[in-house]
Structures are given as C-alpha cells and as structure tokens.
Amino acid sequence: MDDQNKNLILATALSFLVILGWFWMFPPPEPDIPLDREVADQTAPDATTNNLPSVTADVPEATPADTVDQESAISSAPRVEIATDRLKGSVSLLGGRIDDLSLKDYRETQDDDAEIVKMLSPVGSDDAYYALYGWAAGAGVDPAAVPGPNTEWDQTGGTVLGIDAPVTLTWDNGAGLTFTRTIEVDENYMFTITQSVTNNGDAPATMAPYGVLARHGEPADLKNFFILHEGVVAMADGELTETDWSDMPDFALVEREGARAEVTQVEQNGWIGFTDHFWMSTLIPEPGTAFKSVAKYDDRRDIYQAETVLPAQTVAPGATATATTQLFAGAKEWETIRNYQSAGVDRFIDSIDWGWFFFLTKPIFWLLHYLNQLIGNMGWAIIGLTLIIKAILLPLAYKSYVSMAKMKELQPQMEKLKEDAGDDRQKLQQGMMELYKKEKVNPAAGCLPILLQIPIFFSLYKVIFVTIELRHAPFFGPFQDLSAPDPTSIMNLYGLLPFAGPEPGSIMALIFIGILPLMLGISMWLQQKLNPAPTDPTQQMIFAWMPWVFMFMLGSFASGLIVYWIANNTITFVQQYMIMRSQGYKPDVFGNIKGGFKKSKPDTK
C-alpha cells in the first residue's frame, strides 16, 4: 500500500474518530428534575468586612409540604405589576423581590397554545428563582435596622412598572433611617435598581448595598450537555469565569454559615449571574465600581446564590447614601446583549457561551445573523453562509483540486513505479517522491480543505445549538425548528402526513432517518463519483461505506447543521467538477456511478 493510500485511510479514520467522539461525548441526557425543593431564608452580606453573608434574615424554613403552586405563591404577598411589550410579571412588596417574570416573545414549545417562558419565580413555588436587594448592617448598626428579605415595603410612587414608568418603594425603620428603592425597566430586559438611605438620626450609620440572585435547587430543565455551559457566569476586570452547577458544591466551606462560596474582588468592571441554555439573569454594578463578586451554594438547603457586595458607606446624620446597580433578566439575544455592552457593560457579549473556538463561532454567528436579517429565513441564511465560507476557502480548494487532477494524470506512471519496484518499498517511496517533485504535485494537498472543514463544522454546530436566534427558527414545510433534528421520516412520508415522526434520540429515529440526512448521504456519494473507484480494496470499502455511515451518524444532529453540510457538499461538487475540467481532466460522473454497481468478476486464473 503506497503512502497516498495510507494518508487517505489515516485521514478517514481520524474523521470517523472525531465524529464518533463528538457523538459519544455529547449525548443529551435525561434532565435531572428534583422532586422536592426546600424553601429557605436568604442571608445578607456583611457590611463590616464587605465579604460573605453572615446575618441571617428571620425567615422560617419551609418544608417540601409548604411548596405551593405558582399562582398561590404570587398572591401570598402584595405586588406591583410589571408590564412592557416584552415582559410581564410583578415585584413583591415583601422584601422588594423581583420574583415574577415571564418573557412574552418566547414560548416553551412551538404549539400555538404553549405557555410563555417563565424566567423568575417566587419563594414557595417550584424552582424558586428571584433577585433581591438590600443593605447589610455595618459596625454599630442593628441588623434589624436595615431592610432584608422579609421587609414589608410601601409603594409610594408608580402603580405599574413599565418603560419610562418607574416604581418607588420605601421603608422607615422607625429608628431614624429611611430607605428608598426605585426600580426602572427598559424596552428589553434590563432593570435599574437605585437604592438610597437617609439618616435622620443623631449618629452615623455604616452599611453596604448588595444584590442577590437566588435559585432553589438546580434548574428543572438542565441540559447537562458538554457543549453548553449552564451555571454561574461572571466577568471580573476582563476575566471571564464559568462555573457549572455541579462544581459549586466543591467551593471552599465558609464555616460561620455552613455554606460554600467563591469570592472575587472586582476592582472596576464586572458582573455575575446565572446562565441557562437560552436565558440569563445577571447582577451588574455601575462601571468603574469596586465590589465583591460572590458565587455561593448552601448545601443544607440546596440554594444557589450569586451576589454583588458594594463597599460599605458611612451615612452621617442628615446625609443620604445612594447606590445604583442593574439587573439583566431575559433571553440571551446577541443583538440585545451587544447593545448593552456598547452602553457600558464590560464584555457582556461573552455571557453567551462561544466555546473554545470563539474566534470562529463569533464571526460565524455575526455573519449568519446579518444574512438572516437580509434574507428573512434562517435556512437560506445557512446556505448563504456556506457559499461565503466556500468562497473564502476557494484558493485552498483550487490548489487541492488541481493537485488531485494532476494525481490522476500521474496514475499510469505511479503504476509503472510499483511494477518496477516490486517488493522494494524504499525504492517505490523514493521513486514516488522524485515523481512528485518533478511534476510539482503535493499528495497531501487534497486533505487540507477537509481538515479546515472540521473546526468550521464544530463551530457551526456550537452556534446552532447555543444561540437563541436558532431556537424555533423555521426553514420551510416541516422544518420549523433548525435547532432540532429533522422531524421527517418514512413513517410520516417525509413530512407529507400530518403527524410527527419518531421521537428524537430514539432507536426508531436512528433507523428511520429523515429526508435531510438522506440528502446528506446522497450528496456525499455523488461527490465521490467525481473520481473512479480506487483500485485498492481497502480504499474501495471505505469509500463505499463512508456516505451511509455519516448519514446515520449525523441524522440526529440539528437540521440546520445538516442543511449546511448538504449545501457544502453540493458546492464542493460543483467547484471540484469545474476546476478539474479546467485542468483537462473530465470527470465521468455517470460512468463512475454505473461502474460502482458492477460486480467485480472473480479471478479464474
């Protein structure tokens, strides 16, 4: 077997290993849905040390039996309505919590009657998830003198929280301190919370403003998918940190609380929050503000927290102290998040999980996004993206296909070298190297475009899986979600019958693949037919099986990715045919197809 055959087999084996490894490492597991949730109190940060929470609010711990439905939990406290074009929900006057928030633009499924996505939920409901703010008592200040999670606020300004319609909450501690909290919301997902305290007493008071995001238990819809980060995401002075839910119980134990935490001192710019597949909540202090960024897990009560603790302020008698922070709670829309970054949120676009190939995923998504805006259809945008990628890689492809055409011309000379060398492999190797050098042919040139396609393929897979812009993105006909596997099958006549195909991920779906994977296999097979079948039996077997193995292996991938691969194969076929024709080699596609169906005659000698 000559070196060309060895290189081909090695490249093919590596490609199979990469795809198999990817498929094996990233199977979507069954979601781990906890049956019970304990509802417990939250802790306020310590203003004296500006460090971890140490003062526990006087909230009785609830048992699983105390868990109630969402509507009952919301109605258990007086509330201020949230109403914008994109958000609906309410703010609880108990603690001033932002704990009821839904996203009007997104539904749980594509069914017309599907519920809109629930972002935040109050204490007492399943999967409680909320934001709360307050002041931590400093030296000489009674913890009961500052507002906490159970403080009953008075609504003094604004009846409905909306765009250009803030609401104001106040609380007088009865001991000379008056606290005010003003909450604003913009047209998208950003809340601005301005906290102030006026000292009407005779002595100075020291306290620190803080913000807390709390989640009771892991998310019920946790994907646990290796390609996707879910958990804490934080930025501290330009350094991004991602911590999975499963890693938070490994934090260092804070003995005075019995909780585990990781603390980062941010000098100027940063933020911290929780990120899900498509949704995110983030605490954002004002740019240029130093603060402590805290990620914490209370394993006694299964509560996860993200906190920002600002420096303590001493409020003199007759003076007022103010602190302003922001809260992002909504969908991870690229354009929306980019606009917030332009407005001053440091590197906010990195809250989207771009992965290790960020230098490819970011520009690929940027181009795909604008193509979708231009065309108005994400499927055609993917095809347009494929055309542009192939155009960029055309110089390499041209060299590759020219080299392949020359290799075909050298085939008779190579066969003669084999005959002359006999079993002398060293002589054969030297002869081939001299022939390649004389004819200026690089036998490895044909592998380069294939190798470049692998990181592009994985990067596009990351983009399609992670970005919300691909979620429920339609193409045409039965293909109404390009982030999901092909919904067609022979069982529903490839989308002609009005019912769903096999459940994605099932054995039936693996066997009865959709029309897009079939087209993928056929396009790979046709691409092979640009060249005659190799004479080497090992090569011949690999070439014969490769399209159909890939067809089944990629059948359960996102349909948007299959659309890209089909378009890539089609464009490659056209490019290769035209370039080889320009070099004087005319591919006999139909002859090669017919030759592939002929059975080899047995050797009668």
C-alpha positions in Angstrom: 0.0 0.0 0.0 1.6 3.3 -1.0 1.8 6.5 1.1 -1.2 8.1 -0.7 -3.4 5.1 0.4 -2.0 5.3 3.9 -2.7 9.0 4.1 -6.3 8.5 2.9 -7.0 5.7 5.3 -5.5 7.7 8.2 -7.5 10.9 7.3 -10.7 8.9 7.0 -10.1 7.1 10.3 -9.4 10.4 12.1 -12.5 11.9 10.7 -14.6 8.9 11.9 -12.9 9.1 15.3 -13.6 12.8 15.6 -17.3 12.4 14.7 -17.7 9.3 16.9 -16.0 11.0 19.8 -18.2 14.1 19.5 -21.3 11.9 19.2 -20.3 9.8 22.2 -19.3 12.7 24.5 -22.3 14.9 23.8 -25.4 12.7 24.1 -28.4 14.7 25.5 -29.1 13.1 28.9 -32.4 12.8 30.7 -33.0 16.0 32.7 -32.4 15.6 36.4 -35.6 17.0 37.9 -35.6 17.2 41.7 -38.9 16.1 43.2 -38.6 18.3 46.3 -37.5 21.8 46.9 -36.8 23.3 50.3 -37.7 27.0 50.6 -35.4 28.7 53.0 -34.2 32.2 54.1 -31.6 34.2 52.4 -28.6 35.9 54.0 -27.5 39.5 53.7 -23.9 40.4 53.2 -21.7 41.6 56.0 -21.0 45.3 55.5 -18.2 45.4 58.0 -16.0 43.1 56.0 -17.7 43.6 52.7 -17.3 39.9 52.4 -19.6 36.9 52.6 -23.1 36.9 54.0 -23.3 36.4 57.8 -26.5 37.9 59.0 -29.5 35.6 58.5 -32.9 37.1 58.0 -35.6 36.0 60.3 -37.4 33.7 57.8 -38.8 30.4 58.9 -37.5 27.4 56.9 -40.2 25.7 54.9 -40.6 22.0 54.3 -41.5 20.4 50.9 -45.1 20.3 52.1 -45.1 24.2 52.1 -44.4 24.3 48.4 -47.4 25.7 46.6 -48.4 26.4 43.0 -47.1 29.5 41.2 -50.4 31.4 41.4 -50.7 30.9 45.2 -47.1 31.9 45.7 -47.6 35.1 43.8 -50.8 36.0 45.6 -49.3 35.5 49.0 -47.8 39.0 49.2 -48.9 42.5 47.9 -47.3 43.2 44.5 -46.5 45.8 41.9 -47.2 44.8 38.3 -44.5 44.6 35.6 -45.9 45.3 32.1 -43.8 46.1 29.0 -44.1 44.9 25.4 -41.6 42.1 26.2 -42.1 41.4 29.9 -44.9 40.6 32.3 -44.8 39.8 36.0 -44.7 41.6 39.3 -42.5 42.8 42.1 -43.3 41.5 45.6 -43.5 44.2 48.3 -42.3 41.5 50.8 -38.6 42.1 50.5 -39.0 44.1 47.4 -38.1 41.0 45.4 -38.2 40.8 41.6 -39.5 37.3 41.6 -42.2 37.0 39.0 -41.1 37.5 35.4 -42.2 36.0 32.1 -40.9 36.6 28.5 -43.8 37.5 26.2 -41.8 36.8 23.0 -40.9 33.2 23.8 -43.0 30.1 24.3 -42.0 26.8 25.8 -42.8 24.9 22.6 -44.0 25.7 19.1 -47.6 24.8 19.9 -49.9 27.8 19.5 -51.3 27.3 23.0 -47.9 26.8 24.7 -47.2 28.8 27.8 -44.8 31.7 27.6 -41.3 31.2 29.1 -41.2 31.8 32.9 -38.0 33.5 33.9 -38.3 34.2 37.6 -40.5 32.5 40.3 -41.3 33.4 43.9 -40.3 31.6 47.1 -42.8 28.9 47.8 -43.2 27.8 44.2 -41.3 25.0 42.3 -37.9 26.1 41.2 -37.9 29.4 43.1 -35.7 31.9 41.3 -35.5 35.6 42.2 -33.5 38.8 42.7 -33.4 40.7 46.0 -31.6 43.8 47.1 -30.8 45.4 50.5 -28.3 47.0 52.8 -26.0 44.9 55.1 -25.5 46.3 58.6 -22.1 47.5 59.4 -20.4 48.2 62.8 -22.7 49.5 65.4 -25.8 49.0 63.3 -28.5 46.6 64.4 -29.2 44.1 61.6 -32.9 44.6 62.2 -32.5 48.3 61.4 -31.7 47.5 57.7 -34.2 46.1 55.1 -33.9 42.4 54.4 -35.7 39.6 52.5 -38.8 39.9 54.7 -39.1 43.7 54.9 -42.6 44.9 54.0 -42.1 47.9 51.7 -44.6 50.6 51.0 -45.3 51.5 47.4 -45.1 55.3 47.2 -44.5 56.1 43.5 -45.8 54.4 40.3 -48.5 51.8 40.2 -47.2 49.7 37.3 -43.6 49.2 36.4 -43.1 49.8 32.7 -40.9 51.6 30.2 -40.4 55.2 31.4 -42.7 54.3 34.3 -40.5 53.5 37.4 -41.9 52.4 40.7 -40.6 53.6 44.1 -40.7 51.6 47.4 -39.9 53.0 50.8 -39.3 51.7 54.3 -38.8 53.6 57.5 -37.1 51.5 60.2 -38.5 53.7 63.0 -35.0 54.4 64.3 -34.0 57.3 62.1 -33.2 55.6 58.9 -35.4 55.8 55.8 -34.8 53.5 52.8 -35.9 54.1 49.3 -35.7 51.8 46.3 -36.6 52.9 42.8 -36.9 50.2 40.1 -36.9 51.0 36.4 -37.0 48.8 33.3 -36.2 49.4 29.6 -37.7 48.1 26.4 -35.9 44.8 26.6 -34.6 43.0 29.7 -32.6 45.5 31.8 -33.8 46.7 35.2 -32.1 49.6 37.0 -32.3 49.5 40.8 -31.4 52.6 42.7 -31.2 52.2 46.5 -30.8 55.1 48.9 -30.8 55.6 52.6 -31.3 58.8 54.5 -30.0 59.2 58.0 -32.5 61.2 60.1 -30.9 60.1 63.4 -28.2 61.5 65.6 -25.4 59.0 64.9 -23.6 57.9 61.7 -24.6 54.6 60.3 -22.4 52.2 58.2 -23.9 49.7 55.8 -23.2 48.2 52.4 -25.6 47.8 49.5 -25.9 44.4 47.9 -27.7 42.4 45.3 -28.5 38.7 45.4 -29.7 36.2 42.7 -31.1 33.1 44.4 -32.1 29.7 42.9 -33.6 26.9 44.9 -32.1 23.8 43.5 -30.7 23.2 40.0 -33.0 24.2 37.1 -35.6 21.6 36.2 -34.7 21.9 32.5 -31.0 21.5 33.0 -29.4 20.1 29.8 -26.2 18.8 31.2 -24.7 18.9 27.7 -20.9 19.1 27.4 -21.0 21.6 24.6 -23.2 24.0 26.7 -22.3 25.9 29.9 -25.0 26.2 32.5 -24.5 27.7 35.9 -22.6 30.8 37.1 -21.1 33.1 34.6 -19.0 36.1 35.8 -16.8 38.8 34.5 -14.1 40.4 36.7 -11.9 43.1 35.2 -11.9 41.4 31.8 -11.5 37.8 33.0 -14.5 35.5 32.3 -15.3 32.7 34.8 -17.8 29.9 34.1 -18.8 27.5 36.9 -21.1 24.6 36.3 -23.9 23.8 38.8 -22.1 20.5 39.7 -18.9 22.4 40.6 -20.5 24.8 43.1 -20.7 22.2 45.9 -16.9 21.9 45.7 -16.4 25.5 46.8 -14.5 26.2 50.0 -16.7 25.8 53.1 -17.5 29.0 55.0 -17.8 27.7 58.5 -19.6 30.6 60.0 -22.5 30.0 57.7 -22.2 26.3 56.7 -22.3 27.4 53.0 -19.7 27.1 50.3 -18.5 30.1 48.4 -16.0 31.5 46.0 -15.2 35.2 46.3 -13.6 37.5 43.7 -12.6 41.1 44.3 -13.5 43.2 41.3 -11.6 46.5 41.0 -13.5 48.3 38.3 -15.8 46.4 35.9 -17.6 43.2 36.2 -20.9 41.3 36.6 -22.1 37.9 37.9 -25.2 35.8 37.3 -26.8 32.5 36.3 -27.0 31.3 32.7 -29.3 28.7 31.3 -29.5 27.4 27.7 -31.3 30.4 26.3 -32.0 32.6 29.4 -29.8 34.5 31.8 -30.0 36.7 34.9 -27.1 39.0 35.8 -26.2 41.4 38.5 -24.3 44.4 37.1 -22.8 47.1 39.4 -22.1 50.5 37.8 -19.0 50.5 35.6 -15.9 51.7 37.5 -17.3 50.4 40.8 -15.3 48.1 43.0 -17.3 45.2 44.5 -17.1 41.7 45.8 -18.4 39.1 43.4 -19.7 36.0 45.3 -20.9 32.6 44.0 -22.3 30.5 46.8 -24.0 27.2 47.4 -25.9 26.3 50.6 -25.8 22.5 50.6 -28.1 22.3 53.7 -31.0 23.9 51.8 -29.9 23.3 48.2 -29.8 27.1 47.4 -27.5 28.6 44.8 -26.7 32.3 45.1 -24.8 34.9 43.0 -24.1 38.2 44.9 -22.6 41.6 44.4 -21.5 43.4 47.6 -20.5 47.0 47.2 -18.2 48.9 49.5 -19.7 49.9 52.9 -20.9 53.5 53.1 -21.0 55.6 56.3 -24.1 57.9 56.3 -23.7 60.9 58.5 -26.7 62.4 60.3 -28.8 64.4 57.8 -27.0 62.8 54.8 -28.1 60.3 52.1 -26.2 57.5 50.5 -27.2 56.1 47.1 -26.1 53.0 45.1 -27.3 52.1 41.6 -27.0 48.7 40.0 -28.6 46.9 37.1 -30.2 43.5 36.7 -30.5 41.7 33.3 -33.2 39.1 33.3 -34.2 37.7 29.9 -33.2 36.0 26.7 -29.6 35.8 25.5 -30.3 37.7 22.3 -27.0 38.5 20.6 -28.0 42.0 19.4 -29.7 43.0 22.6 -26.7 41.9 24.7 -24.3 43.6 22.3 -26.2 46.8 22.7 -25.9 46.6 26.4 -22.2 46.0 26.0 -21.9 49.1 23.8 -23.8 51.0 26.6 -21.0 50.1 29.1 -21.5 46.6 30.4 -17.9 45.2 30.1 -17.6 42.3 27.6 -21.3 41.4 28.1 -21.4 39.5 24.8 -19.1 36.9 26.3 -22.0 35.8 28.6 -23.1 33.8 25.5 -21.1 30.5 25.5 -19.0 30.8 22.4 -16.7 27.9 23.4 -13.0 27.2 22.7 -13.4 28.1 19.0 -14.7 31.6 19.9 -12.5 33.0 17.1 -14.7 31.1 14.7 -18.1 30.9 16.4 -18.3 34.7 16.9 -17.7 35.7 13.3 -19.8 32.8 12.0 -22.7 33.9 14.1 -22.2 37.5 13.2 -22.4 36.7 9.5 -25.3 34.3 10.0 -27.3 36.9 12.0 -27.0 39.5 9.3 -27.7 37.1 6.5 -30.9 36.1 8.3 -31.8 39.8 8.7 -31.2 40.3 5.0 -32.9 37.2 3.7 -35.6 36.7 6.4 -35.1 32.9 6.6 -32.6 31.2 8.7 -32.4 28.1 6.5 -31.5 30.2 3.4 -29.1 32.2 5.6 -27.2 29.0 6.5 -27.0 28.2 2.8 -25.7 31.7 2.1 -23.2 31.3 4.9 -22.0 28.1 3.3 -21.5 29.9 0.0 -19.4 32.6 1.6 -17.3 30.1 3.6 -16.7 28.1 0.4 -15.7 31.3 -1.4 -13.2 32.2 1.3 -11.7 28.7 1.1 -11.7 28.6 -2.7 -8.0 29.4 -3.1 -7.1 26.4 -1.0 -9.8 24.3 -2.7 -8.4 25.3 -6.1 -4.9 24.1 -5.2 -6.3 20.9 -3.8 -8.4 20.0 -6.8 -5.6 21.0 -9.2 -3.4 18.6 -7.3 -6.0 15.9 -7.4 -6.3 16.3 -11.2 -2.6 16.1 -11.6 -2.5 13.0 -9.5 -5.0 11.4 -11.9 -2.7 12.2 -14.7 0.3 10.6 -12.9 -1.6 7.4 -12.2 0.0 5.4 -15.1 3.5 6.5 -14.1 2.8 5.5 -10.5 1.6 2.1 -11.6 4.8 1.6 -13.6 6.8 2.6 -10.5 5.0 -0.1 -8.5 5.8 -2.7 -11.1 9.5 -1.7 -11.3 9.9 -1.6 -7.5 8.3 -4.9 -6.8 8.6 -5.6 -3.1 11.2 -2.9 -2.6 9.2 -0.4 -0.6 12.1 2.0 -0.2 12.7 2.1 -3.9 9.0 2.7 -4.5 9.0 5.5 -1.9 12.0 7.3 -3.4 10.6 6.9 -6.9 7.3 8.5 -5.9 8.9 11.4 -4.1 11.0 12.1 -7.2 7.9 12.0 -9.4 6.0 14.3 -7.1 8.9 16.7 -7.0 9.4 16.6 -10.8 5.7 17.2 -11.5 5.3 19.7 -8.6 2.5 17.7 -7.0 1.7 17.7 -3.3 -0.2 14.4 -2.5 -1.4 15.8 0.9 -2.9 18.9 -0.6 -6.3 17.2 -1.0 -6.6 16.8 2.8 -6.3 20.5 3.7 -9.8 21.6 2.8 -11.2 18.6 4.6 -9.2 19.4 7.7 -10.3 23.0 7.6 -13.9 21.9 7.4 -13.8 20.1 10.8 -13.4 23.2 13.1 -15.9 25.1 10.9 -18.3 22.2 11.2 -18.0 22.1 15.0 -18.2 25.9 15.3 -21.4 26.0 13.3 -22.7 23.1 15.5 -22.0 25.2 18.6 -23.6 28.3 17.1 -26.8 26.4 16.1 -27.1 24.7 19.5 -26.2 27.6 21.8 -27.7 30.7 20.2 -31.3 31.6 20.8 -31.7 33.0 17.3 -31.7 29.4 16.0 -34.3 28.3 18.6 -37.6 27.5 16.8 -36.1 29.1 13.6 -38.2 27.9 10.6 -37.0 26.9 7.1 -39.9 25.6 5.1 -42.6 22.9 5.2 -42.0 20.5 8.1 -38.7 22.1 9.0 -39.9 24.7 11.6 -37.0 24.4 14.1 -33.5 24.3 12.6 -32.0 23.8 16.1 -33.9 20.4 16.3 -33.3 17.1 14.4 -35.1 16.5 11.1 -38.8 15.8 12.1 -39.5 13.8 8.9 -39.3 10.1 8.4 -40.7 7.3 6.2 -43.2 6.9 9.0 -44.9 10.2 8.1 -43.9 10.0 4.4 -41.2 12.6 5.0 -43.5 15.3 6.2 -46.4 14.7 3.9 -48.6 13.2 6.6 -49.7 15.5 9.4 -48.1 13.7 12.3 -44.7 13.6 14.0 -42.0 11.2 13.2 -40.1 9.1 15.7 -39.1 10.7 19.0 -35.6 12.4 18.5 -32.9 10.3 20.1 -34.9 7.1 20.0 -33.8 3.9 18.2 -36.6 4.4 15.7 -35.4 7.9 14.9 -31.9 6.5 14.3 -33.1 3.8 11.9 -35.9 5.7 10.1 -33.9 8.8 9.4 -35.4 12.0 7.8 -35.1 13.4 4.3 -32.3 15.8 5.2 -29.9 13.0 6.4 -30.8 11.0 3.2 -29.9 14.0 1.1 -26.6 14.3 3.0 -25.7 10.7 2.3 -26.6 11.1 -1.4 -24.6 14.3 -1.7 -21.6 12.7 -0.2 -22.0 9.7 -2.5 -22.3 11.9 -5.6 -19.2 13.8 -4.6 -17.3 10.6 -4.6 -18.4 9.8 -8.1 -16.3 12.6 -9.5 -13.5 10.1 -9.4 -13.3 6.4 -10.3 -13.5 3.9 -7.5 -10.0 3.3 -6.1 -8.4 0.0 -7.1 -7.2 -0.7 -3.6 -9.8 -3.0 -1.9 -9.4 -1.2 1.5 -9.9 2.2 0.0 -12.8 0.9 -2.1 -14.5 -0.4 1.0 -14.0 2.8 3.0 -15.3 5.0 0.1 -18.3 2.7 -0.3 -19.5 2.9 3.3 -18.5 6.4 4.2 -21.5 8.4 2.9 -24.0 6.0 4.5 -22.2 5.8 7.8 -22.1 9.6 8.1 -25.8 9.7 7.0 -26.9 7.7 10.1 -24.3 9.3 12.4 -25.4 12.8 11.6 -29.1 12.0 11.3 -29.8 13.1 14.9 -27.9 16.4 14.7 -29.7 19.7 14.4 -31.4 20.1 11.0 -29.7 23.4 10.4 -26.3 21.7 10.6 -27.4 19.1 8.1 -28.6 21.9 5.7 -25.1 23.4 6.0 -23.4 20.0 5.2 -25.7 19.3 2.2 -25.0 22.8 0.8 -21.3 22.3 1.5 -21.3 19.0 -0.4 -23.2 20.4 -3.3 -21.0 23.5 -3.7 -17.9 21.3 -3.4 -19.2 19.0 -6.1 -19.6 22.0 -8.5 -16.2 23.5 -7.6 -14.3 20.3 -8.0 -16.0 19.4 -11.3 -15.3 22.8 -12.8 -11.7 23.0 -11.5 -10.8 19.5 -12.7 -12.4 20.3 -16.1 -10.2 23.4 -16.3 -7.1 21.2 -15.8 -8.0 19.0 -18.7 -9.4 16.1 -16.7 -13.1 15.5 -17.4 -14.8 13.6 -14.6 -17.1 10.8 -15.8 -19.7 11.0 -13.1 -22.3 8.8 -14.7 -19.7 6.3 -15.8 -18.4 6.1 -12.3 -21.9 5.6 -10.9 -22.6 2.8 -13.3 -19.2 1.3 -12.5 -20.0 1.3 -8.8 -23.0 -1.0 -9.4 -21.0 -3.6 -11.4 -19.8 -6.6 -9.6 -16.2 -7.4 -9.9 -15.5 -10.6 -11.9 -14.0 -13.4 -9.9 -10.4 -14.2 -10.7 -10.4 -17.5 -12.7 -6.6 -17.8 -13.1 
